[in-house]
Amino acid sequence: MRRIIGIVVSNKMQKSVVVAVDRFTQHPLYKKYVKKTTRLMAHDEANACNIGDRVRLNPSRPLSKRKAWVVAEILQRAKIYEMGVALPQVLSDDEDDVLDALGNLKVSTAA
């Protein structure tokens, strides 16, 4: 049984994810190693995978036209940054002055 490890690149479907699997193959003439990426669709029953997660896939019977893999486990979670939480408070003392200056700016469009 062949197990594959890859990175989740899309989770926009219900109970399905797209996983990118990278491999290195040697060019037959130039003998240089070239990275090739295969995108596999996999079944994620719990909708637990996010973009950037490192997952292990197990083969299964065909579940649909393109989906014949199942997410066995999530090996490493992706780091998710939220805009409101991760930003430091830079403008604390002069916040009113900056807001006034921004309010006075006028945007002109040259047509």
C-alpha positions as protocol buffer text, in pm:
chain_id: "A"
residue {
  index: 1
  type: MET
  ca { x: 0 y: 0 z: 0 }
}
residue {
  index: 2
  type: ARG
  ca { x: 153 y: 329 z: -114 }
}
residue {
  index: 3
  type: ARG
  ca { x: 126 y: 629 z: 119 }
}
residue {
  index: 4
  type: ILE
  ca { x: 185 y: 981 z: -6 }
}
residue {
  index: 5
  type: ILE
  ca { x: 277 y: 1297 z: 184 }
}
residue {
  index: 6
  type: GLY
  ca { x: 183 y: 1636 z: 41 }
}
residue {
  index: 7
  type: ILE
  ca { x: 69 y: 1993 z: 108 }
}
residue {
  index: 8
  type: VAL
  ca { x: -298 y: 2102 z: 92 }
}
residue {
  index: 9
  type: VAL
  ca { x: -337 y: 2369 z: -177 }
}
residue {
  index: 10
  type: SER
  ca { x: -719 y: 2398 z: -189 }
}
residue {
  index: 11
  type: ASN
  ca { x: -1002 y: 2320 z: 51 }
}
residue {
  index: 12
  type: LYS
  ca { x: -1290 y: 2502 z: -117 }
}
residue {
  index: 13
  type: MET
  ca { x: -1495 y: 2186 z: -169 }
}
residue {
  index: 14
  type: GLN
  ca { x: -1708 y: 2004 z: 83 }
}
residue {
  index: 15
  type: LYS
  ca { x: -1526 y: 1702 z: 230 }
}
residue {
  index: 16
  type: SER
  ca { x: -1256 y: 1724 z: -39 }
}
residue {
  index: 17
  type: VAL
  ca { x: -910 y: 1879 z: -60 }
}
residue {
  index: 18
  type: VAL
  ca { x: -650 y: 1916 z: -333 }
}
residue {
  index: 19
  type: VAL
  ca { x: -303 y: 1804 z: -226 }
}
residue {
  index: 20
  type: ALA
  ca { x: 19 y: 1891 z: -411 }
}
residue {
  index: 21
  type: VAL
  ca { x: 279 y: 1614 z: -406 }
}
residue {
  index: 22
  type: ASP
  ca { x: 633 y: 1706 z: -514 }
}
residue {
  index: 23
  type: ARG
  ca { x: 886 y: 1460 z: -652 }
}
residue {
  index: 24
  type: PHE
  ca { x: 1230 y: 1493 z: -810 }
}
residue {
  index: 25
  type: THR
  ca { x: 1305 y: 1319 z: -1137 }
}
residue {
  index: 26
  type: GLN
  ca { x: 1628 y: 1317 z: -1333 }
}
residue {
  index: 27
  type: HIS
  ca { x: 1623 y: 1462 z: -1684 }
}
residue {
  index: 28
  type: PRO
  ca { x: 1722 y: 1185 z: -1927 }
}
residue {
  index: 29
  type: LEU
  ca { x: 1963 y: 1395 z: -2136 }
}
residue {
  index: 30
  type: TYR
  ca { x: 2096 y: 1666 z: -1904 }
}
residue {
  index: 31
  type: LYS
  ca { x: 2095 y: 1458 z: -1582 }
}
residue {
  index: 32
  type: LYS
  ca { x: 1964 y: 1754 z: -1384 }
}
residue {
  index: 33
  type: TYR
  ca { x: 1705 y: 1686 z: -1115 }
}
residue {
  index: 34
  type: VAL
  ca { x: 1374 y: 1856 z: -1192 }
}
residue {
  index: 35
  type: LYS
  ca { x: 1093 y: 1906 z: -942 }
}
residue {
  index: 36
  type: LYS
  ca { x: 754 y: 1788 z: -1066 }
}
residue {
  index: 37
  type: THR
  ca { x: 427 y: 1849 z: -885 }
}
residue {
  index: 38
  type: THR
  ca { x: 122 y: 1626 z: -896 }
}
residue {
  index: 39
  type: ARG
  ca { x: -213 y: 1756 z: -773 }
}
residue {
  index: 40
  type: LEU
  ca { x: -433 y: 1487 z: -619 }
}
residue {
  index: 41
  type: MET
  ca { x: -787 y: 1516 z: -492 }
}
residue {
  index: 42
  type: ALA
  ca { x: -844 y: 1354 z: -155 }
}
residue {
  index: 43
  type: HIS
  ca { x: -1143 y: 1287 z: 68 }
}
residue {
  index: 44
  type: ASP
  ca { x: -1148 y: 1476 z: 399 }
}
residue {
  index: 45
  type: GLU
  ca { x: -1446 y: 1348 z: 595 }
}
residue {
  index: 46
  type: ALA
  ca { x: -1419 y: 1593 z: 885 }
}
residue {
  index: 47
  type: ASN
  ca { x: -1331 y: 1904 z: 679 }
}
residue {
  index: 48
  type: ALA
  ca { x: -1032 y: 1944 z: 913 }
}
residue {
  index: 49
  type: CYS
  ca { x: -765 y: 2037 z: 656 }
}
residue {
  index: 50
  type: ASN
  ca { x: -664 y: 2395 z: 585 }
}
residue {
  index: 51
  type: ILE
  ca { x: -446 y: 2537 z: 310 }
}
residue {
  index: 52
  type: GLY
  ca { x: -79 y: 2476 z: 388 }
}
residue {
  index: 53
  type: ASP
  ca { x: -131 y: 2168 z: 607 }
}
residue {
  index: 54
  type: ARG
  ca { x: 107 y: 1876 z: 554 }
}
residue {
  index: 55
  type: VAL
  ca { x: -101 y: 1557 z: 523 }
}
residue {
  index: 56
  type: ARG
  ca { x: -57 y: 1184 z: 464 }
}
residue {
  index: 57
  type: LEU
  ca { x: -281 y: 1025 z: 200 }
}
residue {
  index: 58
  type: ASN
  ca { x: -388 y: 663 z: 178 }
}
residue {
  index: 59
  type: PRO
  ca { x: -524 y: 509 z: -143 }
}
residue {
  index: 60
  type: SER
  ca { x: -889 y: 401 z: -155 }
}
residue {
  index: 61
  type: ARG
  ca { x: -1145 y: 286 z: -402 }
}
residue {
  index: 62
  type: PRO
  ca { x: -1253 y: 554 z: -652 }
}
residue {
  index: 63
  type: LEU
  ca { x: -1488 y: 791 z: -469 }
}
residue {
  index: 64
  type: SER
  ca { x: -1557 y: 1008 z: -775 }
}
residue {
  index: 65
  type: LYS
  ca { x: -1414 y: 1075 z: -1119 }
}
residue {
  index: 66
  type: ARG
  ca { x: -1092 y: 1233 z: -988 }
}
residue {
  index: 67
  type: LYS
  ca { x: -1089 y: 1136 z: -619 }
}
residue {
  index: 68
  type: ALA
  ca { x: -925 y: 809 z: -513 }
}
residue {
  index: 69
  type: TRP
  ca { x: -728 y: 913 z: -203 }
}
residue {
  index: 70
  type: VAL
  ca { x: -826 y: 963 z: 162 }
}
residue {
  index: 71
  type: VAL
  ca { x: -659 y: 1194 z: 414 }
}
residue {
  index: 72
  type: ALA
  ca { x: -518 y: 956 z: 676 }
}
residue {
  index: 73
  type: GLU
  ca { x: -374 y: 1216 z: 913 }
}
residue {
  index: 74
  type: ILE
  ca { x: -260 y: 1575 z: 937 }
}
residue {
  index: 75
  type: LEU
  ca { x: 113 y: 1569 z: 1003 }
}
residue {
  index: 76
  type: GLN
  ca { x: 170 y: 1942 z: 1050 }
}
residue {
  index: 77
  type: ARG
  ca { x: -73 y: 2231 z: 1074 }
}
residue {
  index: 78
  type: ALA
  ca { x: -15 y: 2550 z: 877 }
}
residue {
  index: 79
  type: LYS
  ca { x: 47 y: 2870 z: 1069 }
}
residue {
  index: 80
  type: ILE
  ca { x: -255 y: 3095 z: 1027 }
}
residue {
  index: 81
  type: TYR
  ca { x: -223 y: 3465 z: 1097 }
}
residue {
  index: 82
  type: GLU
  ca { x: -530 y: 3676 z: 1166 }
}
residue {
  index: 83
  type: MET
  ca { x: -508 y: 4039 z: 1066 }
}
residue {
  index: 84
  type: GLY
  ca { x: -669 y: 4188 z: 1377 }
}
residue {
  index: 85
  type: VAL
  ca { x: -479 y: 3982 z: 1630 }
}
residue {
  index: 86
  type: ALA
  ca { x: -125 y: 3976 z: 1489 }
}
residue {
  index: 87
  type: LEU
  ca { x: -88 y: 4347 z: 1410 }
}
residue {
  index: 88
  type: PRO
  ca { x: 88 y: 4555 z: 1677 }
}
residue {
  index: 89
  type: GLN
  ca { x: -54 y: 4885 z: 1794 }
}
residue {
  index: 90
  type: VAL
  ca { x: 185 y: 5130 z: 1627 }
}
residue {
  index: 91
  type: LEU
  ca { x: -19 y: 5451 z: 1637 }
}
residue {
  index: 92
  type: SER
  ca { x: -108 y: 5492 z: 2001 }
}
residue {
  index: 93
  type: ASP
  ca { x: -21 y: 5854 z: 2096 }
}
residue {
  index: 94
  type: ASP
  ca { x: -67 y: 6040 z: 1769 }
}
residue {
  index: 95
  type: GLU
  ca { x: -366 y: 5841 z: 1647 }
}
residue {
  index: 96
  type: ASP
  ca { x: -595 y: 6146 z: 1627 }
}
residue {
  index: 97
  type: ASP
  ca { x: -340 y: 6346 z: 1426 }
}
residue {
  index: 98
  type: VAL
  ca { x: -293 y: 6063 z: 1178 }
}
residue {
  index: 99
  type: LEU
  ca { x: -667 y: 6012 z: 1137 }
}
residue {
  index: 100
  type: ASP
  ca { x: -714 y: 6387 z: 1076 }
}
residue {
  index: 101
  type: ALA
  ca { x: -436 y: 6385 z: 817 }
}
residue {
  index: 102
  type: LEU
  ca { x: -590 y: 6087 z: 643 }
}
residue {
  index: 103
  type: GLY
  ca { x: -930 y: 6253 z: 642 }
}
residue {
  index: 104
  type: ASN
  ca { x: -790 y: 6562 z: 469 }
}
residue {
  index: 105
  type: LEU
  ca { x: -634 y: 6364 z: 183 }
}
residue {
  index: 106
  type: LYS
  ca { x: -813 y: 6390 z: -148 }
}
residue {
  index: 107
  type: VAL
  ca { x: -783 y: 6128 z: -416 }
}
residue {
  index: 108
  type: SER
  ca { x: -787 y: 6261 z: -768 }
}
residue {
  index: 109
  type: THR
  ca { x: -824 y: 6048 z: -1077 }
}
residue {
  index: 110
  type: ALA
  ca { x: -686 y: 6179 z: -1402 }
}
residue {
  index: 111
  type: ALA
  ca { x: -900 y: 6067 z: -1691 }
}
